[in-house]
Amino acid sequence: LERTVGSLQLHGDSPLGRPFGGPFSDLSIDWVAAYNVTRQDEPDRRFFRNFLDRDLLSFEVPSNSTEAQNTRRNFREIQEDGHLGAVNFELPFTQWSHATGKLKAGLYAERSDRNFEEQTFVYSWTTRQCCSYTSDEVKLNRSYVRYQGDEPDDLWTDVFTDPERIGMPDNVDSDYVADNQLLWVLAPLGTDVSYTGEQAIEAFYLMADLPLAAKLRLIGGARYERTNLTVLPTRADGQVEVIRFDPDNLQRYIDVVPQEEATADIDDSALLPSLGLVYEWIPGMNLRASWSKTIARPTIREMAPVATSEYLDGDEVVGNPELVPVSYT
């Protein structure tokens, strides 16, 4: 597993003088611009599934499973680039009791581009001319396959890739093992989903910090945000698995749809107000009360219809292209 993370950031602040006069002080500005890049490369992640016989110290392929459930080699590459920019203005002022407050306003913009590519290969059996895949001899040979090293601590992955054990093992007591030699071959799984994702967030805000009394301040404002998010999945056969919800049975299930139907597209805007009171209980200790509205938005990864699992034949996590942002207080 190889990861690369890079970041470049520029920021600054400066006074802009006193353009308004009266109760207002000097206007100031601060800004930031950043570029971030992340890459993740998994060049050959291997999965093996087996039954372990602790008495014989051997590993047996489950007889009622498919090759895709037992052996898998996965190649995955992810790259995400992000651009960010923000600017804030601050204007202090003096209110009627000569206490100091301030007004603030700002702009924010962010864009992320993500590219996800995956290829998965499965070890499958190939047969000699003498026998078909469904013949009794081949079935029996497959049922006898063991991945057993010379030492109890040998790893199955090491035994599996040993050049001397590429074909059928020699420890099977059968007359047709040598004549019906079976070999593993790598074949594409055929269900891999790759995708590209784009996310753009634009926002601006206004707020005020207003002293109401010697020990009481009011802080309030609002932020307006707009989100554009698109995820475009692709698969070799043009079909993609997505999560569906059955309202009658209150159950989720996996449905296969054309990749065009699995495209995620969000164009959302929200106004997010906030209001707070700060009371200076004693010097150095404040009592606060606040109310605000915020937004939870899905990430590109959470919306991509890609199934991932931590181990072979384990629980799969699948993205849901029907997720939407939610505002709450």
SELUM-203908 format. One record per residue (C-alpha): residue in one letter; x, y, z. Coordinates in steps of 0.2 Angstrom, whole numbers, plus 5000, padded with zeros to 4 digits. Example, Ala and Ser with C-alpha at 12.3 -4.5 7.8 and 13.67 -1.06 7.14 Angstrom:
<recs>
A506249785039S506849955036
</recs>
This chain:
<recs>
L500050005000E500750174995R500150335000T500650514995V499950675003G500450844997S499851015002L500351194997Q499551345007L499751535006H498951655018G499051835023D498251975032S498352165032P497452325037L496552425024G496452585034R494852675040P493652695025F492052725035G492552845049G491252875064P491152735076F492152615065S493952575067D495252505054L494552375042S495652225040I495752075029D496451895030W496451765016V497051595012A497351494996A497751304997Y498051154985N498050974992V498350814983T498150634990R498550474981Q498350294986D499050144976E498649964981P499649874967D499249694972R498149664987R497849474989F496349384998F496249205002R494849115010N494948935017F494548815031L495948775044D496148605050R497148625066D497448445069L498148415051L498848595050S498148615033F497048735024E495548675013V494648775000P492748775005S491848644994N490248744992S491048904987T491548984970E493349044965A492849224967Q492349184986N494049104989T495449194980R495549364973R496949494968N496449674969F497349824960R496649994966E497150174963I496450334970Q496850514967E496050664974D496550844970G495750994980H495851184978L495251304992G495151484994A494451605008V494451785012N493751865028F493452055032E493352125050L492752295055P492852345073F491652475080T491252565096Q489452555102W488452665113S489252625129H490952635122A491252445122T492052375107G491152255095K491552195077L490752155060K491352015050A491051945032G491851815021L491851715005Y492351535004A492651414989E493151234988R493351104974S493850924974D494150804960R494250614963N494750474952F494450294957E495050144947E494949964952Q495349794944T495049634952F495649454946V495049284952Y496049124952S495048994942W495248814936T495748764919T495648584913R496548474901Q495748404886C495348234895C494048304906S492648444908Y492448564922T490948464929S491748294928D491848184943E493748174942V493948364942K492648384956L493548264966N495248344963R494648514968S493948444984Y495648374989V496648534987R497648575002Y498748725005Q499948655017G501748705020D503248605026E503148695043P501648735054D502048925053D502148925034L500949065027W499649005015T500049145003D501849085002V501348904999F500048964986T501349054976D502748924977P503248874959E503248694964R501448694969I500648784955G499648634950M498748494959P499748444975D500648274974N499948214991V498248164984D498047974984S497347954966D497847874950Y497348014939V498148164948A499648174936D498648134920N497248264925Q498448404930L497448564934L498148734934W497648904942V497349044930L496949224933A495349294926P494549464928L493149474940G492149574928T491149674942D492349814946V491649984947S492750134943Y492150314945T492550504944G491850624957E491850814957Q491250924972A491151114973I490651214988E490351404988A489851505003F489851675011Y489351735028L488951895038M489051905057A489152025071D489852025089L488852155098P489152205117L487352225125A488052265142A489652265152K489652075154L488452025140R488852005122L487651945107I488551855093G487451815078G487451795059A487051685044R488051585032Y487451535014E488151375006R487951294989T488451124985N488751034968L489250854969T489350734954V489850544954L489950454937P490250264939T490750154925R490849964924A491349844909D489649774906G488749944910Q487849874925V488049944943E487449874960V486550004970I485650004987R483750004987F482550025001D480949915002P479650025012D478449875014N479749765022L480849905029Q482349815022R483749865011Y484349764996I485549774981D484849804964V485749804947V485449954936P486250034921Q487750134926E486850294920E485450264934A486850254947T487550434943A487450544959D487050724956I486750854970D486351034968D485951104985S485951274994A485551315012L485451465023L486251425040P485851555054S486651555071L486351655087G487251655104L487451745120V489051755131Y488951815149E490551845159W490151755175I491751795183P493351865175G494051725165M492451615165N491051635153L489251565152R488651535135A487051495126S486851465108W485751405094S486351365076K485851275060T487151165051I487251045036A487850865034R488350825017P488850655010T490650635003I491050574986R491550404993E489950385002M488950414986A489950304974P489150134971V490750034974A490749884986T492249864997S492649745011E494049725024Y494249545020L493749415007D491849365009G491649485023D490349625025E490349745010V490149925012V489250004997G489050184993N487350254990P487050374975E485350424983L486050514998V485650695000P486250845011V485350865027S485151025037Y484751025056T484851135071
</recs>
